[in-house]
Amino acid sequence: MARITEPIERALRRARIAYQGLVSSYDQVQEAARNEQRLFGVGSAVSCRTGILPVLALVGGIYYLTR
């Protein structure tokens, strides 16, 4: 049984680590966006539904470039 489940568990651990890295990157990008908006006086930080798509696009672009 262990021989069968070990590769799956290993893949799940790698996927969890990759997911945690993406969440961390997302948080960093979101914080940078807030800081940039404050710096240039654009307005409030990216929030809820109004600015999530540009942030996700930015995170996706950063992820694509770092791969």
C-alpha positions in Angstrom: 0.0 0.0 0.0 2.8 2.4 0.9 4.5 1.7 -2.4 1.3 2.9 -4.2 0.6 5.9 -2.1 4.1 7.3 -1.8 4.4 8.9 -5.3 0.9 10.5 -4.8 1.9 11.8 -1.4 5.2 13.2 -2.8 3.3 14.9 -5.7 0.8 16.4 -3.2 3.6 17.7 -1.0 5.3 19.4 -4.1 1.9 20.8 -5.2 1.3 22.2 -1.7 4.7 23.9 -1.6 4.2 25.3 -5.1 0.7 26.6 -4.0 2.2 28.2 -0.9 4.8 29.9 -3.1 2.1 31.3 -5.4 0.0 32.6 -2.4 3.2 34.2 -1.0 3.9 35.8 -4.4 0.3 37.0 -4.7 0.5 38.7 -1.3 3.8 40.4 -2.3 2.3 41.6 -5.5 -0.8 42.9 -3.8 1.3 44.7 -1.2 3.5 46.3 -3.9 0.3 47.4 -5.7 -1.0 49.1 -2.6 2.4 50.8 -2.0 2.6 52.0 -5.6 -0.9 53.5 -5.4 -0.1 55.2 -2.1 3.1 56.5 -3.6 1.5 58.1 -6.6 -1.7 59.1 -4.8 -3.9 57.1 -7.1 -6.4 56.2 -4.4 -7.2 53.3 -2.2 -5.5 50.0 -2.5 -6.7 47.2 -4.8 -9.6 45.7 -3.1 -12.3 43.0 -3.4 -13.8 42.8 -6.8 -12.7 46.1 -8.4 -9.1 45.3 -8.9 -8.7 41.6 -8.6 -8.3 40.8 -12.3 -5.4 43.1 -12.9 -3.7 41.7 -9.8 -4.2 38.2 -11.0 -2.9 39.0 -14.4 0.2 40.5 -12.8 0.7 37.5 -10.6 0.2 35.2 -13.7 2.8 37.3 -15.6 5.3 37.1 -12.9 4.8 33.4 -12.5 5.2 32.9 -16.2 8.4 35.0 -16.3 9.9 33.1 -13.4 9.3 29.7 -14.8 
